[in-house]
């Protein structure tokens, strides 16, 4: 469905009449705007302290829910470190009992409050409706009592109910908001009818009312334009990664799983879902092993959470049916030091996704010096190609060829040199500066662009 302007000025999906955003050109947040010479334009703006609200369905510590929980936390903490007041509104997915001397979690009337590095996270009680969607009645009270205290709102993701409720309240109060779909705006892969229904009921009004939309790659920008979003509303800002700390336990991951240093170790790390095409990787690995007659010792590791047990059983049955003569292991999710150890010990990292707005796990592998294989449907592909890995078509034969190429240690060593160069440009510093500049631009011209 293509978004149009047919509903402009009319009642939206929540029965709220659209209003023109308030004029913040004289707001205190813009009283002291300075520029720093010698920086790119995206990094020149420095704002006086803002009150920023970030809205996301899942947030730290629920990192098993995938990249958004980690990404929003990095952006929130980074913006707070730049001198702004940052709050996060999210759903309580089971935070009770996580309190410790180092974690300040307190109960509120609507759920829980968590303070970390200058960021206040508010976890609203709710009920699960479908997959990751929850119903959080406290969102309405929060909007009624507290939303007007924020200068700008940043909404992350789609296919939840928190974002649409907050967006409708922002439009009613004239508070500008930014929408970052995180690759979810175009319905893909599964439950297409439900996703299209969501777009009709909620997605269109949220996108139309946003002052800006953030795409994390040129690929996602192109998709948003194809879905009917005006190019003038889109800002491209890549994701960043938390760079790994040096570890004194080189080879620890291999030792844990009894994988010898000579074994060619292929790693997939991330949520194990249909969109990321783990079946394609299993098939390609089997074909490559077959054509080499097992001449090279090799192993394929899937590290990540499954959304449902039935999908794991399906993949395990596929492995058995192919009769692989090399180990294929499903080891569950890895976090923190265990994640970095796996990425560092792998010979190559593979992300054969059907669609990926960026591809943070691939970026993290590069930061560990591990060459990667990604499809040309991953937003990070232009940063990777010919420098830190291979970019391939989303086809089994293309992946077989990539495995064949990268089984050569000489090519891997060459790409490792490129990894170091690419990794230097993947920190959060530039994305944070660009996000702050985006907020400044929105506050100067808060009305949603056509």
N, C-alpha and C positions, 0 to 999 in steps of 0.2 A: 504494500500500500504506500502510495506516495503522499507525503504530507503537503497540504496546501494551506492557503491563507483564508479558506472559506469561512472559518469560524472566528476570525479576528473580530473582537468587539462583541462577541456573543457569549452565551453561557457555556462554560467548559464542562468537563465530565463530572465535576463535583458540584455543579450548580452555582459556580462562582463566576461572576461577570469579570471579564478581563479588564484590567485597568492599566493606565500608563504608569511606568515606574516613577517613583519620586525622584526629583532632581537633587542629586547629592553633590553637585559641583561645588557647593560652598560648605560641604560637611567637614567636620574637624579632621577627618581622616586625610583630607587633601590639603590641609592648611600648610603643610610643610613638605612639599614635593621637591626633591633635589635630584640632580643627575650626577653620575660618576663618570668622568671622562675616561676614554681608553677602553671602555667595555662595549660589547655589542649592544645594539639598541634594546634587545630583549632583557638586558641586565642593568640598564641605566636607571630605571625608576626605583626610588626608595620612598616608601610610604611611612607616614606617621602611623602609630599602632592602630590596627583594625580589630574589630570583633568579627571573627570568621566562624561560621557554622558549617561543618561537614556532615553530610547525611549518607549513611551506607547501611545496607542490610546486615553485613557481617564485618566485624572488626576484631582486632587483637583482643584476647588471646586465641580466637577461633581460627587459627591459621590453617586448619585442615579444610576450611571452606574455600581455599584457593587464594590466588594472587591478590584480589581486592582487599582482603583483610590486612595483608602485609603492606600493600602499596599505599592505602589511605593512611595507615599509621605513619609511614615514612614521610608522606607529604604533610600530615598534621604536625608531627614533631619538628620537621624542618621549617615550616612556616612559623611555628611558635618560637623557634630559636632565632628567627629573623625579627623578633620583637613584637609579634602580634598575639592577640588573645584568641586561642583556638579551642572550640568545643566540637565534640563528635556526638551525633545522635544516631543510635544504632539499636539493634534488637538484642535482648537478653537470650542468648542461646545456651545458657547454663553456666553463668559466671559465679553463682553462689558456691562458696567453699574454696575459691581460689585465692582468698586473702592470705597474705603472709607479711612478716615484718617489713619486707621490701616493696609490698604492693598495697597501696592505700585504697581499698574498696569499701565503700560505705553504702548503707541502704537508704533509699529515698521512697517517697510515696508511690512513685511509678516504676521503681525497679532498683537500679544500682548506679553508683557514681564511682569513677575510677580516675585518679590523678596520676599523670606520668609526664615528666619532662615538659611541664607547662601546658599540657593538653588535658582537658577535662572530657572524659567519655561518659555519656549517659546511656545506660542499657535499659531499654523499656521492656517491661514484662509483656509477653504476648503468647499467642497460640499458633502452632504450626498449621498452615492451611494446605500447602502443596509443595513438595520438595523444600526449597529454601525460603518460600514465601511465608511470612508470619503476619498476623493481625495484631497490631499494637494500639489499643485504644488510648493509651497515654500520649500518643502523638498529638491528638487534638488539644489536650490540656497544655502540653508544652508549647504548641503554636500560639494558643490563646494568651498564655502568660509570659512567655519568654522570647518568642521569635522576633518581636520588634526591637529587641536590644542588640541585634546583630546588624552589621553594615552590609554583609554579603553572605550568601549561602552557596555552597558547592555540593551538588548532588552527584553521587557516583552510582553507576550501574542502572539497569532496568530490570523488569520482571520482579518487582517488589511493590509494597504498598506504602512504605515510609516516604519514598521520594515523591510520588504523586500527591500525597496529603500535604507535605511541606511545600511543594511547588505551588499548589493551589492557594495555600495560606500566604505565600510570598506575593503572588499576583494580587491577592485581595488587599494586602498591606502596602503594596508598592515597593517591596524589597527585591533588589536584583539578585538573580541566581544564575549559576553556571551549571551546565549539565555535562558530565563526563560519562558517556555510555559504556566505556571500557569494552568495546567490541561486541556489545549485546544488542545494538539498535536494530540491526537487520536480523530477522528471524532465520535461524539456521538449524540444520541437522535433525532436531527432534521436536515433538509437540508443536509443530508449526501452526496448527489451527489455534491452539491456546495462545501462542505468542502473538499471532495476528489479532486475536480478540483483545489482548492486552493493549496492543498498539492503538486499536480503535477506541477503547475505553479510557485509557490513561496516557499512553505514550505520546500521542500527537499533541495533546494540550501541554504536556511537560516540555516537549521540544520547542513548540511554537512560543511558549512563554519565556524560554531561557534567553538571557542576554547574550550568552555565547555557549557553544558546544566545544568541548575539547576532544580532539582526535590524537591518539598516541603515535600515529604514523601516517605517512602519506597514503598508505593503503586504506586505512580507516577513514581518512578524509574523503577519498574517492568514493567509498561505500556510502558515507553520509550524504554526499552530493547526489549520488544515484538514487538515494531514498527520498530525495526532495528537499534536503536542507540547503538553505542558501549558503554559498561559499563565504559570504561576508559574515556569517555567524560562527564560522569554524576557526578555531585556533589549533595549530598542530604543536604538540608538546610531548616529547618522548617520555617514557618511564625512566627511572633511574634504578640503581641497585645499591644495596649496602655491600661495600667491598669486603671480602673475607679477610680475617686476621690471620697472619702466618701461624701455621700449626707445626708443632714439633713431632707430630705422629704420622709422618708420611708412610703410606701403605697400611694404615690402621684399618681402613674399610675392607681392603682385600684380605687382610688377616682374619677379620671377623667372620667373613663368609668363605674362608678357605679358598680364595682365588689367588693363584700364583702370580708373581710379578710378570711372568712371560705370557700370561693369558691375555688375549685381545678382548678388552672389556668394553662392551657397548651399554650405555646407560640411558634410560628414559626416566626423568624425574618430574613429577607433577601429578595433578589429579588425573586418574585413569578413567577417562570418559571417551565416548564415541567420537566426539569432535576432534580429539587429538590423535585419532587413528592408530591405536596400539596394534590392531589387527594387521595393518599395513606393515608395521615394523616386524611383527612376528613372521609374516609371510616372506618378507624380503630377507630376513635373517636365515630362514630355512632354505630359501633358494640359493643364497650365497654359500651356505655350508654344504649344500648338495653339490654345487658345481666345483667346490674345492675339495670334495671328498674328505672333509674334516682334517685337511693337512695342517691347518693352524689351530691351536688350542684357542677357544673363544667362549665367551659367556655373555648372555643378555640379561640385564637386570632392569626390572620395573620397580621404581621406588615412588610410592604415592598412594593416596587414599582412593578407594573405590566408592562411587556414589551408592551402589547397591551390590549385594553379594552375587546376584544372578549374573552380573556382567563379569565378575571375576571367574565364575564357573564357566562362562562362555569362552573366555580367553584361555583358561587352563585346558578346556576340551580341545581347543584349536591347537595348542602346543602338542597334546598327546596325539591328535590325528595326524599331525605333520611328522611325527616320529623323529624329532630333533635329536641329534647325537651330541648336542652341547647343552649345558645347563641353561634353563630359562627360569629365573626366580622372580617371584612377586613378594617383596620384602616389607610392604607397608610404607607409611609416610616417614620421612626423615626431616628433622628440623635442626637448626643451629649447627653445632659443631659436626654432628653426624652427617648433615647435608653437605657441608663444605668438604668433609673427608671423602664422601662418595664422588663428588664432582671432581676433586683433585686426583683421585685414584683411577678414574675412568680414562680409557684411551680416547674415546669419542663420546659425545652426547648427541642424541637424536631427538628432534621434535618434528614428527611427520604430520603436523596438524592440518586439518581441512581449512581452518581459519583461525588466525591468532592476531589480535589487534597489535600486539607487540611481541611478547615472548620472553618474559623475565628469566625463566629458568635457563634459557639458552644464553642470555647475557651473563648470568651467574657462572655458568660453565666457562665462558670465555674469560671471566675474571679470575678463574682458577687455572687458566692456561690450558684448558682442554678444548681441542677443536670440535666444532659442532656441524651437524647436518640439519638444515631446516628446509621446509618447503617454501616455494615462492608465494605462499599464502600467509606467511608470517610477517608482521610489520617490521621486525628487526632485520629481515633478510638483506636490505641494502647495506646495512652496517657490517654484515658478516661476509658477504660474497667476495671471494678471492682474497680475503684478508685473514679471517679467523675460522674459516670453514667452507663448506659447500652449500650452495642453494640449488634445490632440485624441484622438479615438477612433482605434483602429488600423484605419483605413479609407482607401482611396485618395481618395475624395471629400473627406473631412475634411482631408487633407493638401493637396489642390489648393486648397481654400478658405483654408487657412493661408498658402500661398504667395501667393495672390491678395491677402490682407490685408497681409502683410508686404512685398509689393513696393512698398507705399506708404511713402515715406521719413518722413512725418509720424508714423505709428504707430511705426516703428522708433525714432525719436528719443525718443518718449514712453517706450518700454520701456527704452531705454538708461538713463534716469534711475532706473528701478526696479532695473536690474542693479547699480548701485552700492550700493543699500541691501541687496539680497539677498547680494551678495558679502561684505559686512562680517560676515555671520553664517555664513560657510562655511569659516572657518579650522579648523585642527586643535585649537585650544585647548580648546574644550568637549568634543569627542570624547575627547581624551586624559584630561581630568579625569574624564569618565564611565567610561572604561576603568579608570583607577586605582581609582575608587570601587567598580567591579564586582569587581576583584580583592580589595579589602578585604572586601566582602560575602561573597564565596565563601570566603575564609579564615576568616571568623567562623563560617560555616555551610557547611562543605565538602561535606556529603553531597548527592548528586544529588537534586534535588527530584522528586517524582512527577509 
